[in-house]
Amino acid sequence: MTEHPTSYERPQPGVDPAEARGALLRSPQPQQAQAQAHPQVQTQPQVRAPGQAQPCPRGGTALPAQARAGETPSGSGTSTSEEHSVNGPEHAQPASAEPDPHRPRPAPEGIPPQPGAEPERAVGAQERRSGRGLPPGRPMPMRRDGDRLRFVGAATRRIARGIDLDEIVMGLCRATVPTFSDSILVYLRDPLPVGDERPVGPVVLRLRRTDRIPEERDTEGFPPLPVPEPDPAEIGLAALTAELCEVRPGGALNEVLRGVRPVFADAPAARAALPELLGEGNEALVPGAQHAILAPLRGRRRVIGAALFLRRPERLAFEADDLLVAAQLATHSALGIDKAVLYGREAYIADELQRTMLPENLPSATGVRLASRYLPAAETARVGGDWYDAIPLPGSRVALVVGDVMGHSMTSAAIMGQLRTTAQTLAGLDLPPQEVLHHLDEQAQRLGSDRMATCLYAVYDPVSHRITIANAGHPPPVLLHLGGRAEVLRVPAGAPIGVGGVDFEAVELDAPAGATLLLYTDGLVESRLRDVWTGIEQLREKLAATAQLTGPDHPPPLEALCDEVLDMLGPGDRDDDIALLAARFDGIAPSDVAYWFLEPEDAAPGRARRLARRALSRWGLEELTDSVELLVSEVVTNAVRYASRPVTLRLLRTDVLRCEVGDDVPQLPRLRQARATDEGGRGLYLVNRLARRWGATRLSTGKVVWFELNR
């Protein structure tokens, strides 16, 4: 480079020192002293045109002499840039004409012209950069290494944005069409291998996606190209391409895929592999003369597919450097697909784990309707420690449980599953709510010293219209009355499960018919923007406002109520998992309940038949009299045979007729096949054949055997 002085110690003779330095270029007259002050890099001798500057002794060219102030320079005042091209643009600017912005630049050295390319003067520099002015079907020329690097960078960024399989394949198609190719066919293994597993059976490739004209242009690396007309050959290729192809061991396609590196479609190996990939006869639709590239897609351990890049015959053919571009696109896409498959498997496992930990369907309990919701903390972390449950209990009761294990991870979900299983087992023993929490606390301590959880356990009795609640550090439930009033129930908070050495207290409250009890986890009411008690108050107001919409005599629909509750969540309120359980108390009217005590004597079965006949006659269910008398007689006979205290008999008329017989013997009856010589053992066999459902539940005071008949 030539260094130029920024100041002059001696003004030149006849020159105004205040005149701008650009005036040096106004005259073509040479000046030896000025030329010596600016030595130039030695160049080849040039033929001097008239008025051109004299060459320097060192091989440079002297600057023209500066014109005096007010003097018209002699000679031509318009010198072209070609006359001064030797010394570069700093010393060779035109004097009277503005530079032509559309003048083509010479091609850089070392990059040969592409085959079939037009002369450089046919396409301006701006058109070459932007693609504007290119005829339809002409690709954007990537004649420099920088163009390819920019394209690869933009394409890989677009591919990397995808998180699942479809997004990654779509990113590959949209990044390459039409900037790099006119069409693309993407094949993937079916099924895709996951992780380190070794697939069994033949390797089958499925056509995952074809793309010709993108719906949106890729402007991250290059401006958009004009959309060409569809090519009939491309339409035929998309229509005739085989969707499935089997990679035969030792075949041509298998050899190309094992080679890993992209190859031109006119290579001998690729020509032999295309019929196997596209189907017999379809390989003729692939343009020749290096207008197609077949690139294997290799993941971390194995080839998972292939991509076929196509250009129209009238477009410029692919070059050898384009094979490197195709290799980069294939590598990034294959690794992204490999990771997407792994992520999909992990998400599937997490979803299955969470789904099995939570009840798939809520039970149909007598006298209560149930609805539930569960929302994970985030889409990427779909497992957590929140759970809910509804467990039928003897005597038509139902246990309502909601809990929250600390954290939202796989470990929290596993601990939650163990605590939920323990709660179901304890509920089957018909223990009081405070005793259930006590045993859950002991189980949490056995799991580990840092296993903390909160839990609320409630038992609803539809016959007495009462509910018993025990709490272990959980947010209190909210009760929505039929008239629209919502109240936060006063329940002792208690200590969380896992603390140990803490007694739990249970309270018994009224549960009027038509009321709705809402159990929830703290993710619904607590976030970074509000504390838990502010959220509870907002929840209470939301329930009251929703109840006002349906009027004082009609409670809001249960499913719609759950949706309305979740709508109170703001954009920043999803910091934790959310479990929601709503119970609508319908109860059982006293007129639909018949209850008796029977002394454990031989006359008890006959009396039970007479009482059941009268109750069925009062309810208008005479058609069930024969079946009920037979089954009641068998069950009561088994009860009085071993009982030492009075036996209870209760009939409930709901959507079904339910009969319950209780005694003080804890041993549960077993169904067995009686032999021909046995005198007994056929009672439960008759119950099993005639009843809709039946069962036996152990209580703390004995057991209850029940059966149901359709009305």
N, C-alpha and C positions, 0 to 999 in steps of 0.2 A: 504494500500500500504506500501511497505517496503522502507524506506529511506536508501540510500547508501551514505557513506561519500565520498567526492571528494578528500580528502588528508588524510594522516596518520601522526599522531604526533610521533609515535614510529614505526620504521621499525620492521617487524617480523624477528625472528631469522632465518638466513639462506636464506633470500629472498632478491633479488636485488631490491632496491627501485625504480630503473629506469625501471624495467620490467613492461610491460603493465598489467592493471588490468584483462584483459581477460585471463592471464595465470593462474588465480585462478581456472579455470575450467578444467585444463589439467590433474589433478590427482584426482582419486577417494578417496584418503586417507583423513580421517576426521581430522579436527583441531578444538579443542574445543574453543580456544580463538577466532578464526575467526568466528565461528558460533555464539558465544555470541554477537559479534559486529553487527550481522544482525538478530535480532529477527524476526520471521515470524508469520503470523496469525495462530492461532491454528486450526488444521485440524484433521480429523479422523486418527487413527493409521493405518499405512500402513505396509504391509509385505515387509521387506527389502530384496532385492536381494544381492548376493555376491558383495562386493565392493561398496555398496550404502552408502551414508553418514549417520552418526549417528543422531538419532533424538535429538532435544534440549529438555531440561527439560520443556520448556514452550509449547512444542508441535510442534515446528518448526523443520527444518532439517538443519544440519550444512553443510557449504560449504566444499567441498573437500580441502585437504591440498595442498598448492602450491608447486610445484616441485622446487628443487634447480636448480641453473643455471648449464646447461650442464648435468643434471641428467635425466635419462629416467624414467618417472613415472611408478610405478608398477601397476599391474592389467590391466584391459581392458581399452584401450584408446578410445573406441567407446561406448558411452552411448546414448541410444535413448531418445527422448523427453518424452516417457511414463515414464521413470525412474525418471524424474524431473518434472512431471506434477503437483505435489502438490503445489510447490512454484511459479508456473507461469513461463513465458518465460524468465523473467529477470535472473533467477537463474537456468534455466534448458535448456541450449542450447547444442546440440551435439558437441563433441570435435573434431572429425576427419571427420565427414560427413556434407555436406552442407544441409540446410533444404530443404525438398521436397516441391516445390511450388504447387504440385497437391494434397497434403495431404488434405483430407476433414476436414472441421471444424465441431465441434459438433453443433447441432441445438440449438438455444437459448432456454432457459427455458421458459415455459409458452406458447409456440406455438406448439400445437399438430401436429403430422404429418397428411398430407392431405390423405383422403381415396384414395386408389389405387396408392399411390406414391411409387416409387422405393426406395430401400435403399439409404442412403446418399452417400455411397461410389461409387454408380453407376454414379453419376453426380458430377463433380468437382465443386469447388467454382466458378471458372471462367466461366464454362458452365452455372451454375445457374444464374449468373449475366447477361451474354450476350445473352443467348439463343442458342449459338453455340453448336453443338453437340447434340441438342435435336432431337429426332425422329420426322418425319413429323406428323403434327397434334397435337403435344404435346404443351400445353400452357406454357407460361413463368410463373413459380410458383411465386406467390406473397404470401409468407409464413410469411412475417413480416409486421407489421403495417407501417413501413417506406416505403416498396415497394408500398403499396396501396396509401399512401399519395403522393408519387412522381408521381404515375400514375394519380391520381385525379388532382394534380396541373398541370401536362402537358396537360391533356385532357381539363380542364376548360380554360386554356390559349388558346388552339386551338379553342375552341368553341367561346370564347370571341372575337377572331379576326374577326369573321363575322359581317357584318353590315346589310346585308339583309337576307331574309328568307332562300334562297337557300344556302348561305354561312354558316349559322349557322347549318342547317341540315347536310350539307356536313361535317362540322367540327366535329359534333357528330359522324357521321359514320366513318370518317377516324381516329378519336382518339380512337375508341373502337375496330375496326376490324383491325388486328387480335389480338391485345394485350390483350383485355379483353374478347372478344367473337369472334366466327367464322362468325356470321351473325347478322344482325340487321334489323328490320323492324320498320319504323317510320311512325306513323299515326298522322294526324292533322285534326282538325275540318274543315269542308267545308260548308260555308265560315268561315274564322277565325274571331272571334269577335274583334272589335277595341275599345280599351279604356273601357269606362264605358257603352257602348251600350249593351242592352240586346237582344240577338238573339231571333227571333221568329221561331217557327216551331221545328221539331225534330232535335236532335243532330246527325249529320252525320260525320263519320270519313272517311277520304280518305287516302289511302296508298300514302304517299308523296315520300318515297324513300326506296329502299332496297340496301344493300351493303354486299358483301361477301369478295372479294379480292380487297384491295385498290390499286389504281394506283401508289401511293407513300407511303412509310413507314413512320410511326410516330417515329422519332428519337429524339424527344424533351425529352421524359421521359425514353425511353427504346430503345436499339438497335433493328434493324429489325429482324423479325422472318423469317425462311424459308417458302416459299409459298407452302402450301399443295395442293394436287390434289382436284379438286371440288368434293364435296360429292353429290351423286345422290339425297339424301333426300333434300339437300338445293336447288338444281336445281328444284326439284318438288315443294318445298315450294314457291319459287319465281314465278313459273309458275301458280300455282293453287290458290294462295292467292287472296281473293276477294279485288278488288280495293276500293269499297265503302261498308260501313257497317253502319247500323242505330242503335244507342244506344237506346234500348227500356227502357222506364221508369220502374223501379223495376226489370229489368233484372240482370243477373249475371255480365255482363260487366259494367253496370251502377254502381253496388255495388263496384266492384274493382276500378273503376275510382274515385268514391267518397271516397274510403279509402285512396287515395293519395299515400300511401307507396308502394314500390315495393314488389312483392310476387313471390315465386317460381311457375313455371308453373304446378308443380305437386300438389300444394295446392288445396283443394276442390273448393274454389272460382274461382281460375284461370282455373282449368279444365272445369268448367262450362262456363267460359267467352270466352275461346278460340274458340269454334265453332261459336259464334256470331261475333268474331273479324275476324277470318280467313275464315269463310265460313264452311258450313256443310261438314264434312268429311276431311277437311284439318288439323284438330287438331291432327290427328294421325301422321303427319309428324314432329310434335314438339317432340324432344327427351325428355325422362323422367329422373327420378333420379336427379332432381335439375340441369339439364343441360339447363334450360331456365328461364329467369326472365322477368316478365311483369311489367313495370314501368309506371305509369301515368305521364303525363306531365301537370303540373299545373302552370299557369301563376300567375299574381297578384291577380286575383279575381275568376278565374274559371279554370276547367280542359280544356286544349286545344288540348289534344291528348294523345298518348301512344307510348311507345317504347318496342319492344320485343327483348331481347338479347338471342342469341342461341349459344350453343357449341355442337360440335359433340359428339356422344356417347363415342368415345374412348378418349376424352380429360377429364381432371379432372373436376369434377362437381363444380358448384358454391358453395361457403361457405356462412355462415351467414353474415360474414363481407362484402361479395360482394354485399349484398343487400344495405348496406350503400354506397358503391361505385356507384351502379346504381341509388340510390336516389340523390346523388350529381350531377351525369351527367344529370339526368332528370330535376332537379331543375334549373341548370345553362342553359340548353338548352331551357326550357320553358320560363324562364325570358328573355333570349335573343330573342326568337321568339316573345314574347309579345312586346318587345321594337322595334323589326324590323317592326312589323305590324304598330305600332304607327308612326315610322319614315316614313314608306312607305305612310301612309295616309297623313302625313304632307307634304311630297315631292309631292304627287299627288295634294294636295290643292294648293301648291305653283306653280306647273306647270300649273294647270288650271287657277289660277289667272293671271300668267304672260301671258299665251296664250290668254286669253280674253282681257287683257289690250292692247296687240299688235294686229295689223291687221292680220287676218288669211290669207287673200289673198290680194295682191295689185290690185287696179282697173286697168282696161284696158282703159287708157286715150288716147285721140286722139293726134297723133303726138309725143308721147314720150313712151319709153320702160323703165320699172322699174325692179329693183332687190334689194334685201335686205338681211341682215344678222343680227342675234342677238346672242351674246355669254354672258352667265352669268359670274360673277366674279369667281365662283367656283361651282363644282358639288353639294356641300352640301348647297349652298345658291343660289338657282336658280331664285330668284326674285330680282329685282332691280328697279331703277328709270329711266333707259334709255328707250326712246321710239322713234319711227319713224312713219310717216304716209304720205299717198298720198291721197289727197281729190280732186275729180273732181269739177270744177267750171264752171259757165256759160260761154258760148263763147268758148267751147272746151279747156279751160285753166285747169291747174292742180296746186294745192298747195302742195309743198314739205315741210315737217316739220320734224325736229329732235330735241330732247330735252334730258336733263339730270337732274333729281332731285337728290339732295344731299343725299348720302348714298345708300346702297343696302340691303334693308330689306322690310318686309311686309308693313311697314308704307310708305316707299318711293314708293313702287309699288302702294299703294292706292292713294297717292297724284298724282303720275304720271297719273293714270287713270282719275282723276278729271280734271287735266290740259289738257289731250288729248281730253276729251269730250268737254271741253270749247273751245278748238281750233277748233274742228269740227263744233261746233255751230256758232262760229264767222266766220269761212270760208264760211258757208252756207249763211251768210249775205253779202258776197262779200265785206268785209271790206279790206282796204289796209293793207299790212303787218305790218306797224308800228302801226296801230290801233289795230290789233290783239294782238300784244305783249303788248300794253298798257292795254288792258282788261285782258290779262293773268296775268299781274303784279297785277292788282287789285284783281283778284280771289285768287292769292297766298297769298296776305295779309289777305284776309278774312279767309283763311284756318288756319292761324297762323302766329305769328311774326317770327318764325324761319324756314318757308317753303321757301327754296331757290332753284332755278333751273335756268339752262341756256337753251336757245331755239334759233333756227334759223328757220325763216319762209320765204319761197320763192314761188313766183307765176310765172309759165312759160306759155307764150302765144305762141302756135305753129304757129299762123297766122302771127304775127309780128316778130317772132324769137327773142323775148326779154324776160328777166327774171328780176323780181323785188325782192330784198332781203332785209330783216331787221334782225338784230342780237341783241341778249340779252345775252352778255357775253359768247357766244359759240365760239369754234374754227372755223376759217374761212373755207369755202368750197374750194375744189380744182377742177379746170376745166381742163379736158384733151381734147385737140384739136384733130382734125382729123389727122393732120400731125405728131402727137406724142409729141407735146409740152405740158407740164403740167405747170399750173400756179396757185398760191394761190391767190384767188380773194381778192381784197382790199375792205373789208366791215367794216364799223364802228363797233367797238366791242360792245359798249353799256354796260349797267349795267345788272347784273343778274335779273331774275324775282323774285319778293319778296322784293326788296330793297325799292321800292316806290318813287314817286316824281321825276322820271327820264323820260325824253323824248327819244323816239327811232327814229332813222333815217333810211330811206330806200334809196337804190340806185338801179338804173336800168342799166342793162348791156346787151351786145349782147349775144345771145345763138345760135351760128351757127349750122346748120344741121350737124350731125355726131359727135358733141362734147358730152362729158360725164361729168356730174356734180356729184361729190362725196360729200355727207353729212355724217358726222360721229360724234361720241362722243369722249371725251378726253381719254377714256380708250384705244383707238386705238393708240394714239400718245404719251401718257404720262405714265411713270412708275417710279419705284424707280431707274432705271438705266439711265433714260434720261428725260430731261425736255420737255415741250410741243412743243416748237419751233424746237428743234432738231428732234422730232418725226414727225412734219409736213414736214420738209425738207426731211426726209427719205421717207415719204409717197409720196411726189411729185416725188422723184427720182424713186421710185418703179413703179409708174404709167407710167412715161416716158419710163422706161426700158421694161415694159410689152407691151406698144404700139409699140415699135420698132420691136417686134417679128412678128407682123401681117402686117407690112409694112405701108407706109404713106397713102395709099388709102383705107385701110380697118381698121376700129376700132376694137379693141379686143372684143370678145364675152363678154356680160355683166356679165353672171353668172361666167365665168372663171375669169373675172377681179376681182370680189368680193373675189373669193378664193385666188387669188394671193395677194391681199391686206392683207388678214388675215395671209398669210404665212410669212409676215414680222415680226410677233410677235415672240419674243424669249421666252425661258423658264421662265424668270422672269418678263415678260411684262403683265401678267394677274392679275393686281391689282384691276381692276374695270370692270364694265360691258362695253360691246361694242355693239353699235347700228350703223349699216351701211346702207345707202340708196344711190343707184346709179341710175341716170336718164340719158338715152341716148336720145338726142334731134334729132328727125327726122324732126319735123316741117311739115307744110303744104305748098306746093308750091303755089305761087300766081295764077297759072293757074287753081288750084283746088278750088278757092274761088270766089264766086259771092256775091256782097254786094250792097244793094240799100237802099235809103231812100224813104219812101212813106208818102205823106201828109194824115192827118186823114180826109179823105173825102169819099163820097160814091163810087167814082170810083177807090179807092185803091185796093179792092179785084180783080177787072178785070185786072188792070195793073199788080198785083202780079202774076196772072196766066200766062200772056203773058211773063213776065220776066223769070219765072221758066221754061216755055216751051222752050225758046231760050237757056237757060243754059243747059238743059238736052240734047237738040239736039247737042250742041257743044261738050258735053262730051260723046256722043254716048249712052245715057241712055233713048232712046225714049220709051222703054217698061214700064218705071215708070211714064210717063207723066200723064196718067189719075189719078193715085193715088195721085201724088204730087199736081196737080192742085186742086183736091177736098179738100185735107187737108190744103193746103196753103190758099185757099179761106175761109175756115171755121175759121182758126186761125186769119187771118188778119181782117176778119169781126168783130170778138170779140175785137180785139185790137183797131180798129178805132172807135168803138162805144163809148168808154170811154176815149180815149187818147186826149190830148190837144196839143201834140207836134208830130213831125214827127215819124212815125213808121219805125223801121229797119227790113229788110229782108236779111238773109244771108243763102246761100247754101254752104255746104262743101262736097267735094268729097274725101273720104278716103276709108277705107275698107267698109264703109257704106255711104249712102247719108243722110246727116244731114241738117235739116232745122231749123232756129232759127228766131223767131219773137219777137222783143222787143218794149216795150212802156213805158210810164212814170207813169203808174198806179201801185201802190204797191200791190193792192189786187190780190191774186192768184186765178185762176179759180178752181172750184170744179166740179168733175165729178158727175152727178146725172142722175137719170132715168126720162126722160121726159114723161109726161102723154099724153094720146091720143089727148087731146084737146089743148095741148100747141103748140104754133107756133114756138118756139125756144127751145134751151136747148139740141139740138142733135149734136152740133158741136164736143164737146169733146168725145161724145160717138162714133162718127165715127173715130176720131183720135185714140181712145183706141182700136177699132176693127181692123183698117187697119195698124197702125204703128207697127214696131218692138219694139220700146220703145218710151216713151214720158214722159215729166215732165215740171215743172214750177219752176223757181228759182227767189226769190226776190232779187233785187239789191238796191244799195243805191239811184239809180236814177229811179227805177221802177221795172220792172220784165222782164223775158225772158221765153217764152213758146217754147219748142223745141220738135221735134220728129225725129225718125230715121227709114229709110227703107233699107232693104237688097238690095244690088245691084244685 
